[in-house]
Amino acid sequence: MSNTNALDVLIQALRRLPGVGVKSASRMAFHLLQHDRAGARALSRALQEAADSVQHCERCHTFTQAPICATCLDARRDASKLCVVETPADQSAVERTGAYKGLYFVLMGKLSPLDGIGPKDIGLHDLFERACDGQVQEVILATNFTAEGEATAHVISEGLKARGLRLTRLARGVPVGSELEYVDLGTIAHALVDRR
């Protein structure tokens, strides 16, 4: 018989979530077991179902339960535009704006040589094939504005430059509703360079 306590196993499992340390994981575990056992069971079933049925879309690599996701199958989407994002969460953020009606390619990460993550690990070959399918005319680079995200965007743009596609990058700048004196200097500098 194992000496491992079920409560300790639950706490360690909750710690796998980003930003969740021992204290937060313990609070969640105690709350679920003390106040919401039905919620704990529902969470357990939902996690099990998602882990068993959610997979990657064969075309764009986002999460889906079908071989091809609903976005890729939507004939109303503009197939001439391909927005490249790092994660399904980034794709979801772009979708929530309601401002983009094209298709996506989800890298499932970013280049990070220090962590051993190279072009093969994020599917750059698949991206280049998809971008050169004859329908795509513009590739929108929507990787994050981190060092790794910028490096990833640079490698993609270099790889696609000679293929006759229009390459664009998300604009950087001052957030709507902000006051300049409170915006960091790097953001102001990029806003000045990218002004229109």
N, C-alpha and C positions, 0 to 999 in steps of 0.2 A: 504494500500500500504506500502511496506517495505521501511525503511529509508536506507537500505543497498545499497551502490553504486556498480554497476557492476564491475567497475575498482577495487574497494577494495576487492570484492569477488575473482576476478582473481588473485590479488596479494597474498591473503591469500591461495588460491589453489596452486599457484606456490611455496609458502613457505613450502609446504608439502614435496618437493623434498629434499633429503639429501644434506646438505651443502649450502642450499639456504636461506639466510636471507632476511630481509625486503628490503635492497638496491638492491640486485641481483634480487629478485622477481619483484621489481618495474621497474628495467631496462628492464627485459624481457617483462613485460606487456606493457610498453611504446613502446618498439621496435616493438612488434607484432602489436599493434594497430596503430602505426604511419607509419611504413614502410612495414609491411608484413601481411596485413589482410588475404590474400589468404593462407599464411603459418599458421596463427592462426586458420583458418577454417580447414585446413588439419590436424593440430595437434589435434584439437578438435575431428575430425572424427576418427583419428587413435587411440586416447585414448579411445574413446567410443567403437570402434570395439574391441580393445584389452581387455578392461574391460568386455565386453559381451561374448567374445569367447575364451579367453585363460583360461585354467584350469590346474590342476595338472595331470601328467601322473599317471595312476593307478599302474604302476610297480616301477618307480623310483622317482616320485614326482616332476620332473622338469616341466617347463611350456610347454604346447602344446595345440593345438586346437583339437586334437583327443584324444580318451580315452587312447591310448598307443602312446608314442612319437616315432618319426622316429628312434632314436638311439636304443631304446629297441627292435624295430622291425627289425633292420638291422642284417640279418643272418651272415654278414661278421664280426661282432664284436665278440671278444673273451669272451664268457659267463662264462669262468672260473675265470675271474678277475672282481672284483666289487670295484670301486673307490668311497669312501664316501666323499662328499663335503658338505659344509654348505648351499650354495645357488646356484640357477641357474646361477648366474654370475660367481661363482667359477667353475662350470662345463664348462661354455663357455670358461673360461681362459685355463683350461686344454685341451679342444678340440682344441683351436687355436694353441697349441704347435705342434699338429700333431704327438706327441710321444706316445699317449695312444690309444689303439684300443679295450679296454674292455668296460664293461657296468658301469653304475653309480647308486648311490643312493643319492638323495639330501635330506638332513635333514630339510631344510627350517628353519635353525637357529642353535643355539648352547645352551648347558646347561648353565643356569645362575640363580642359586638359589636366588640371590639378586633381580632379576627381576621377580621371580616367574616362571621361565621357567625350567621345569623338563623333564624327559625322555619321558613322554606321549606327551608333546607339540612338540617335534621334531621327533616323530615317531620311537623311538628306537625299539619298538616291531615289527613294519613292517620291519625295517632293519634286525633284527635278523631272522625273517621268511625268508626274501629274501636271506640272506647270507647262510642260511641252506637249500636251495632248492635242493641240490644234485648236482648242476652244478658248483656253486662257489667254487673255491679252494683257492683263495687268496683275502683277503680284504685289500685294500690300503686305509689307513687313510690319507685323504688330507684335514683335518680341518685346520683352520688358526692357526698360531703360537702365539695366544693370550692366556691369562690365561684361558678364557672360552673354546677356541678351544682345548687347551691341556687337560683340564678336560674332555671335550666331547670325545676326542680320547682315554683317559684313561678308561672311563666308557665303551666305545664300546669294547676296547680290553679285558677288564675284562669279559665282557658279552659273548664274542666270544671265549675266550681262550680255554675253555674246549670242544669246538665243532670240534676240529680237523682241523681247517682252518689255513692257513698261514696268519699271520697278519704282514703288513709292514706299515711304516710311511714315508711320504715324507721326503727326506733329507733336512737338514738345512745347510747353509754354506755361503761362501763368494760368492757374485754375480760375474758372468763372466764379465771381463773388469774392475773390481774395483781394487783399490790399498789398501793394508792392512792398511796403516796409516789412511785412511779415513773411514774404516769399523768400526761399533760400536763393543765394547768389547764383548757383549753378543753373537753376530754373530760369532766372531772369536773363542770364547770359544766353542760354539756348533760345529763349523767346525772342531776343534781339536778333540773333543770327537767322532764325527761321521766320522772321516777320514777313507779313504779306500785305 
